[in-house]
Amino acid sequence: MAPHERYIRHCFFLARKGIGQVSPNPPVGAMVVYGNRIIGQGYHRVAGGPHAEIEAIQSVAEADRHFMKESTLYVSLEPCNHRGKTPPCTDRILEEKIPKVVYACQDPNPLMAGRSVELLTMAGVQVIGPVCETAGRRLIRQFEVFITQKRPYVVLKFAQSADFFLGTGERTRISNRYSDVLVHKWRSQTDAILVGKNTVLVDDPLLTTRSWPGKNPVRIILGHMEKSGFSHLRILGDEAQTLVAGTEFPGEKTISLPLLLRLLYDKGIQSILVEGGAYTLSTFISAGLWDEARIIRSSQIWLKNGIKAPPIRGKLEHSYTLDSDLICIYSKY
């Protein structure tokens, strides 16, 4: 593996530490390398906080700071050159007189893409990239959909029996305890969870991350339901914010999915995990409004009849086993 690729892939590792904490920003990792020695590294930890490049630069020990003018900054995403909640990273790069920058992929924002590269190059910085572009863009795919399509990145999630059933119409447990913990990890990495009204009434879910450390996502109920009449439901507890799509958003009692996703975009929700039943999942699939599907397939439960799992036509990205369950990750494209 070439040195540039090796360091960029380590930036990806660092960036993943921020997933679930930096939305609506993308996860980014960075490192400062002098010769063959890493003298600084960091990642974007929380939205509104220092970006990865700044974290990496600030982590350089005082005894190594004089090496900055001979070092290379590696970063998983093109450095920003605009002022938001934090100053432009390009300003700090030039201030530190870092002579070389290697990046994985350009910023997907059409108003930003390539501009930092141009600015740094004109200032005399040697800029190399893209490096490992496909992996870099996959890392920020939620951010890219959010920016370019002006809607949240939609992940469909469901568990099915070995004979392709979701359940029997009553509360049914299909996945094993290890997969249950994995789902709570997924929840901690997303901004919101969406379920249909029927799932709420049948399963009375809590939809929190109680089995995994991390924030509880916003809970969204698709359908019309006055909260005052269902105060006993666990989803209406104070563990997390709950929105009822057909009640709390402007419009009709049954809100269209494109409008709902646009309203969630306006609220800064970058990603949603759809954990609804067959009807809700099929609604997203039929509308073509999904980006990824995470299917938990049990090898031990045979329901033989009940509610059929919706068919997913996408590309199998990867799969792995958790005890008796097979976890399959599909992408739409």
PADRENNU-898329 format. One record per residue (C-alpha): x negated, y negated, z; residue number from 1; residue in three letters. Coordinates in pm, 1 decimal. Each point is the difference from the previous one (the first is absolute). Example, Ala and Ser with C-alpha at 12.3 -4.5 7.8 and 13.67 -1.06 7.14 Angstrom:
2
- c1  c2  c3  num  residuo
- -1230.0  450.0  780.0  1  ala
- -137.0  -344.0  -66.0  2  ser
This chain:
333
- c1  c2  c3  num  residuo
- 0.0  0.0  0.0  1  met
- -139.6  -341.3  -100.2  2  ala
- -76.9  -242.8  285.7  3  pro
- 265.2  -253.8  -104.3  4  his
- 266.5  270.0  -8.3  5  glu
- -110.2  143.1  335.5  6  arg
- 26.2  -337.3  175.1  7  tyr
- 329.6  -89.7  -167.7  8  ile
- 152.7  329.1  112.2  9  arg
- -107.1  -79.2  354.7  10  his
- 183.2  -332.6  -41.6  11  cys
- 312.0  202.5  -83.6  12  phe
- -47.0  196.0  323.5  13  phe
- -22.2  -325.0  195.8  14  leu
- 300.7  -150.1  -178.0  15  ala
- 227.0  290.2  94.8  16  arg
- -42.9  -90.6  366.4  17  lys
- 214.2  -307.3  -63.1  18  gly
- 291.2  176.4  -171.3  19  ile
- 320.2  -81.9  185.0  20  gly
- -146.2  -309.7  166.4  21  gln
- -78.0  -243.8  -282.1  22  val
- 323.9  -19.6  -201.6  23  ser
- 87.1  -198.7  -204.0  24  pro
- -373.9  -20.2  -72.1  25  asn
- -187.0  295.0  -156.0  26  pro
- -234.7  226.2  200.7  27  pro
- -361.0  -97.7  -72.9  28  val
- -339.1  123.2  120.9  29  gly
- -341.4  -162.8  -41.1  30  ala
- -363.5  53.0  89.9  31  met
- -330.4  -186.4  -20.1  32  val
- -296.5  207.2  -120.0  33  val
- -366.6  -99.8  12.2  34  tyr
- -221.0  238.0  -193.8  35  gly
- 135.5  340.3  100.4  36  asn
- 123.9  -114.2  339.7  37  arg
- 351.2  -100.9  96.2  38  ile
- -36.4  -311.0  215.5  39  ile
- 368.0  -93.8  22.1  40  gly
- 342.7  147.9  -62.0  41  gln
- 361.8  -77.4  71.0  42  gly
- 357.1  17.7  -121.4  43  tyr
- 311.0  -215.9  -4.0  44  his
- 149.4  86.3  339.3  45  arg
- 320.8  -201.5  19.7  46  val
- 197.6  -236.7  -221.0  47  ala
- -107.7  -355.3  72.1  48  gly
- -336.4  112.2  137.8  49  gly
- -343.3  -16.0  -164.6  50  pro
- -31.5  178.8  -331.4  51  his
- -228.7  300.8  -44.1  52  ala
- -283.8  -204.8  -149.6  53  glu
- -2.5  -231.9  299.7  54  ile
- 16.0  292.4  245.2  55  glu
- -298.4  161.1  -174.0  56  ala
- -205.6  -320.5  -6.5  57  ile
- 76.1  -81.5  363.7  58  gln
- -100.8  351.8  106.8  59  ser
- -357.9  -50.7  -119.9  60  val
- -231.0  -11.5  302.6  61  ala
- -189.5  -321.9  65.6  62  glu
- -329.5  180.3  -59.2  63  ala
- 116.7  94.7  -351.1  64  asp
- 156.4  -325.9  -107.4  65  arg
- -309.2  -113.1  -186.4  66  his
- 51.6  299.0  -233.9  67  phe
- 334.4  -139.6  -122.2  68  met
- -167.5  -193.2  -282.7  69  lys
- -137.3  328.0  -138.5  70  glu
- 303.3  221.6  63.8  71  ser
- 293.3  134.7  -198.8  72  thr
- 361.2  -39.4  109.2  73  leu
- 217.2  298.2  -90.1  74  tyr
- 375.9  -47.4  13.4  75  val
- 294.8  218.6  -102.0  76  ser
- 188.7  -292.3  -157.8  77  leu
- -107.1  -314.9  -180.7  78  glu
- -65.4  -266.6  268.4  79  pro
- 268.0  -266.1  33.8  80  cys
- -63.5  -357.5  -107.9  81  asn
- 318.7  -161.4  127.9  82  his
- 86.6  -149.2  335.7  83  arg
- 283.6  168.2  188.1  84  gly
- 0.0  75.1  371.7  85  lys
- -379.0  34.2  -29.2  86  thr
- -263.2  -186.7  -208.6  87  pro
- -112.4  142.8  -337.6  88  pro
- -244.6  289.1  33.7  89  cys
- -191.9  -131.8  -300.7  90  thr
- -90.7  -310.1  204.4  91  asp
- -161.5  214.4  270.9  92  arg
- -185.6  212.5  -255.0  93  ile
- -152.8  -312.1  -153.3  94  leu
- -68.0  -151.4  342.4  95  glu
- -197.0  309.7  102.5  96  glu
- -184.1  -5.1  -335.8  97  lys
- 73.8  368.3  -62.1  98  ile
- -153.0  63.6  -344.0  99  pro
- 199.4  305.4  -113.3  100  lys
- 361.3  115.9  31.4  101  val
- 132.0  341.2  -108.4  102  val
- 377.7  50.8  -5.1  103  tyr
- 235.7  288.9  -78.9  104  ala
- 288.0  -172.3  -178.2  105  cys
- 142.9  -340.3  -80.2  106  gln
- 280.1  -164.1  193.5  107  asp
- 327.0  112.1  -169.8  108  pro
- 153.4  -343.2  45.4  109  asn
- 6.8  -145.2  -355.5  110  pro
- -77.7  -343.2  145.3  111  leu
- -313.2  132.0  172.5  112  met
- -137.4  290.9  -206.2  113  ala
- -358.2  -65.1  -103.2  114  gly
- -16.8  -356.8  124.4  115  arg
- -222.3  79.1  297.3  116  ser
- -235.4  195.7  -224.5  117  val
- -20.6  -299.6  -230.3  118  glu
- -52.9  -245.3  286.9  119  leu
- -277.7  207.2  160.8  120  leu
- -172.0  63.6  -333.0  121  thr
- -0.6  -369.4  -84.8  122  met
- -156.8  -66.2  342.6  123  ala
- -288.0  235.8  -81.5  124  gly
- 117.2  312.2  184.9  125  val
- -53.3  329.7  -181.5  126  gln
- 340.1  170.4  -9.5  127  val
- 33.5  368.6  -86.6  128  ile
- 329.9  175.8  -54.8  129  gly
- 242.7  155.7  -23.5  130  pro
- -151.9  305.7  174.7  131  val
- 229.5  297.7  79.9  132  cys
- 286.0  -210.4  -135.0  133  glu
- 263.6  274.2  -12.7  134  thr
- -52.0  89.9  367.1  135  ala
- -11.9  -367.1  92.1  136  gly
- 330.9  -74.9  -165.8  137  arg
- 159.6  306.2  158.0  138  arg
- -103.3  -130.5  340.7  139  leu
- 190.3  -327.0  -60.1  140  ile
- 287.9  145.6  -203.0  141  arg
- 260.9  -120.6  250.0  142  gln
- -134.9  -353.8  -17.8  143  phe
- -13.5  15.7  -380.6  144  glu
- 366.8  100.1  -32.0  145  val
- 98.3  -265.5  253.3  146  phe
- -188.5  -273.5  -189.2  147  ile
- 76.8  95.6  -358.7  148  thr
- 356.0  137.1  29.1  149  gln
- 116.6  -218.8  289.6  150  lys
- 145.0  288.4  196.9  151  arg
- -120.9  239.4  271.7  152  pro
- -190.9  315.3  -90.3  153  tyr
- 254.6  281.6  39.5  154  val
- -99.5  337.5  147.9  155  val
- 257.7  279.0  -0.2  156  leu
- -41.5  251.3  280.0  157  lys
- 195.9  316.7  68.8  158  phe
- -38.7  353.9  130.6  159  ala
- 144.8  294.3  -188.6  160  gln
- 38.7  369.4  60.5  161  ser
- -181.7  258.0  -210.2  162  ala
- 312.8  29.9  -214.6  163  asp
- 25.0  -378.0  -56.4  164  phe
- 266.8  -106.7  250.4  165  phe
- -7.5  -313.0  217.5  166  leu
- 243.6  135.2  256.2  167  gly
- 347.2  131.1  58.2  168  thr
- 189.3  -324.0  65.7  169  gly
- -69.1  25.1  370.1  170  glu
- -316.4  -93.1  185.8  171  arg
- -263.1  243.0  -129.0  172  thr
- -369.9  32.8  86.1  173  arg
- -213.8  110.6  -293.7  174  ile
- -353.9  -132.0  49.4  175  ser
- -231.9  128.0  273.9  176  asn
- -133.8  -204.3  291.8  177  arg
- -327.0  -84.3  -177.3  178  tyr
- 186.1  -145.9  -295.4  179  ser
- 217.6  -197.7  241.9  180  asp
- -312.7  -167.5  139.6  181  val
- -119.6  -70.6  -355.3  182  leu
- 329.2  -172.9  -78.9  183  val
- -46.6  -224.1  304.0  184  his
- -346.5  -88.2  -131.6  185  lys
- 155.3  -90.0  -335.6  186  trp
- 253.7  -218.2  179.7  187  arg
- -277.1  -186.7  181.4  188  ser
- -158.7  -80.7  -337.7  189  gln
- 312.9  -145.7  -158.7  190  thr
- 195.5  -320.1  52.3  191  asp
- 351.5  142.8  2.3  192  ala
- 199.4  325.5  4.5  193  ile
- 325.2  29.1  -194.0  194  leu
- 277.8  253.4  57.5  195  val
- 360.2  23.4  -112.2  196  gly
- 297.4  -54.6  227.8  197  lys
- 94.0  369.7  -10.7  198  asn
- -346.5  104.1  123.2  199  thr
- 40.5  -240.1  291.6  200  val
- 340.8  139.3  93.5  201  leu
- -92.8  369.8  -38.7  202  val
- -356.8  6.3  135.9  203  asp
- -0.4  -303.1  234.8  204  asp
- -374.1  -54.7  -73.7  205  pro
- -227.5  -228.5  200.1  206  leu
- -245.6  -61.8  -289.2  207  leu
- -297.2  -109.7  209.4  208  thr
- -368.9  96.8  19.1  209  thr
- 27.2  153.9  346.0  210  arg
- -224.8  295.6  -95.6  211  ser
- -273.9  -217.7  -152.2  212  trp
- -168.7  -320.7  123.3  213  pro
- 99.5  -304.5  -200.0  214  gly
- 274.8  -249.3  -61.3  215  lys
- 362.5  94.7  -54.4  216  asn
- 118.2  -101.6  -348.8  217  pro
- 316.2  -196.2  -69.0  218  val
- 297.2  237.2  -31.3  219  arg
- 244.6  -52.3  -287.3  220  ile
- 342.5  160.3  -30.4  221  ile
- 136.3  15.4  -356.0  222  leu
- 373.1  -51.5  18.4  223  gly
- 259.8  -210.2  178.0  224  his
- 18.1  48.4  376.8  225  met
- 85.5  -252.3  268.8  226  glu
- -251.9  41.8  280.8  227  lys
- 257.3  -83.0  266.0  228  ser
- 192.4  318.2  -77.1  229  gly
- -303.0  228.6  17.9  230  phe
- -198.6  -131.9  295.2  231  ser
- -53.7  357.2  127.2  232  his
- -221.2  95.6  -296.4  233  leu
- -371.4  29.8  73.8  234  arg
- -100.8  -188.5  -313.4  235  ile
- 158.9  -312.5  148.7  236  leu
- -227.3  8.6  305.6  237  gly
- -257.2  -268.0  66.9  238  asp
- -305.6  211.9  -92.0  239  glu
- -8.4  -171.9  -340.6  240  ala
- 195.2  -242.6  -213.9  241  gln
- 293.0  153.2  -188.7  242  thr
- 163.3  -149.1  -310.3  243  leu
- 329.4  120.8  -149.2  244  val
- -25.9  -61.3  -374.4  245  ala
- 372.3  -31.3  -65.0  246  gly
- 61.9  -230.1  297.4  247  thr
- -298.8  -220.4  72.6  248  glu
- -105.4  -100.2  -351.1  249  phe
- 195.0  -243.8  -215.8  250  pro
- 223.9  152.9  -266.8  251  gly
- 256.2  277.8  -17.6  252  glu
- 53.7  273.6  255.8  253  lys
- -182.0  243.3  -230.4  254  thr
- -319.7  -171.8  -104.6  255  ile
- -182.7  104.3  -318.0  256  ser
- -344.8  155.5  37.8  257  leu
- -179.6  -257.0  -222.0  258  pro
- 148.4  -283.7  205.5  259  leu
- -78.9  174.3  327.2  260  leu
- -363.5  52.7  -100.9  261  leu
- -28.1  -363.2  -107.0  262  arg
- 138.5  -116.0  335.8  263  leu
- -246.7  225.5  182.5  264  leu
- -278.4  -147.5  -215.7  265  tyr
- 112.1  -347.0  110.3  266  asp
- -35.0  118.2  361.6  267  lys
- -360.7  104.6  -68.3  268  gly
- 70.2  374.2  23.3  269  ile
- -266.1  156.5  -223.0  270  gln
- 93.0  368.2  36.3  271  ser
- 298.9  212.7  97.5  272  ile
- 25.5  368.0  86.6  273  leu
- 335.3  136.8  -117.7  274  val
- 100.3  277.4  240.6  275  glu
- 363.1  12.1  -102.6  276  gly
- 212.6  298.6  -94.9  277  gly
- 61.7  142.4  -346.8  278  ala
- 229.9  -281.1  -113.7  279  tyr
- -236.2  -279.8  105.6  280  thr
- -304.8  174.7  -148.1  281  leu
- 184.4  71.1  -326.4  282  ser
- 109.5  -362.7  -21.4  283  thr
- -360.4  -118.5  4.2  284  phe
- -105.6  272.3  -244.9  285  ile
- 282.3  -74.9  -245.2  286  ser
- -83.1  -369.9  7.7  287  ala
- -367.9  72.4  -63.0  288  gly
- -82.7  -200.3  311.2  289  leu
- -264.2  217.4  160.7  290  trp
- -378.7  16.1  -18.3  291  asp
- -100.0  301.3  208.6  292  glu
- 167.8  310.1  141.5  293  ala
- -121.6  194.5  302.7  294  arg
- 168.6  338.2  20.9  295  ile
- -36.0  238.6  293.4  296  ile
- 71.6  353.1  -119.8  297  arg
- 67.4  264.0  261.6  298  ser
- -109.0  354.9  -78.0  299  ser
- 195.5  159.5  283.3  300  gln
- 351.6  -142.6  -3.5  301  ile
- 250.7  138.4  -249.9  302  trp
- 331.2  -183.2  20.4  303  leu
- 148.0  178.4  -310.0  304  lys
- 268.3  -266.7  -33.1  305  asn
- 69.9  -360.3  95.3  306  gly
- -117.7  -333.3  -137.9  307  ile
- -241.5  32.7  -290.3  308  lys
- -323.3  -199.8  0.8  309  ala
- -20.6  -258.4  -280.9  310  pro
- -234.5  88.0  -289.7  311  pro
- -320.5  -204.4  -20.3  312  ile
- -156.0  -55.4  -340.6  313  arg
- -341.1  -148.3  57.7  314  gly
- -368.6  78.8  16.3  315  lys
- -121.7  221.9  284.1  316  leu
- -289.1  -199.8  146.7  317  glu
- -102.0  250.6  264.1  318  his
- 135.4  257.7  243.3  319  ser
- -108.5  162.6  325.0  320  tyr
- 137.0  229.1  268.5  321  thr
- 91.1  -70.4  360.7  322  leu
- 54.4  339.8  159.0  323  asp
- 319.3  130.9  -167.2  324  ser
- 70.0  -317.7  -200.0  325  asp
- -132.5  -111.1  -338.5  326  leu
- -39.3  -378.1  -37.5  327  ile
- 30.6  -118.1  -361.5  328  cys
- -72.6  -358.1  -104.0  329  ile
- 140.2  -114.4  -335.0  330  tyr
- -40.5  -328.5  -184.1  331  ser
- 256.4  -126.8  -248.3  332  lys
- -261.8  -83.2  -262.5  333  tyr
